[in-house]
Structures are given as structure tokens and as C-alpha cells.
Amino acid sequence: MLSDEITSLAAQSVDETIGTELPLRGWDRAGWSVVTSAGVSGGVVSIEWSETSGYSGTWALLEDVTTAAASTQYGSSEDIIGGFLRARISTVISGGTVTVVLKRSKLGLY
């Protein structure tokens, strides 16, 4: 398996902060992890997908990650071919910050 990752959001808390996009063309699977800092008591990070980079409309929601506890890790993954993945703080992160890492992988032969 071949994989790589980027930090989309680093120590952010402001509502509607949009993270760096991860291109998925030629990859088979996308994943993400959301890590909260000390002090976090609430907030939501949306993991979103679009066919087009920089799309100005509403991106497709893959998951809303509710950050209800400090110093906690959340993660998931999806089979996705093509498009772009991003993280967006959709509800302000209270009491601390979040860091979001986006991942992509190729399965089998490449």
C-alpha cells in the first residue's frame, strides 16, 4: 500500500476556517484524523469532498466530527476515487484548538 498525508488545519479554532485541500485523483482511499488540544469542550469539524479544487459552492459532507472532549483523537476513512478532500471548522472550537490530518492511499498494485 502506498500512502501520504498533509496537515489541513494546524491548531485552529475559528468558525468557518477552511483547511488545505488534499487532491485524490489516482488514489483509492481517503482518511482523516482530528486531534483536540487541552481545554477543548466543544465544536465541530466537517470533512468535505468536491470534484473541483477551490469549489465556491457547498462541498459534499462526508462526516461531522463533534469535538466534545480535550486531548482526544477522532478518525475515519472512505473509499473515494478522484476529487478533493478538505477540513472545515463548522462550529467554533471552544476552549482550545484542533489539528486535522488528511490522508490518502492506493491499494494493491500501483
Beta strands, then each sheet from edge to edge (+ up, - down):
strand 1: 2-12
strand 2: 22-23
strand 3: 29-36
strand 4: 42-50
strand 5: 60-66
strand 6: 73-79
strand 7: 84-94
strand 8: 98-106
sheet 1: 1+ 8- 3+ 6-
sheet 2: 2+ 7- 4+ 5-
end
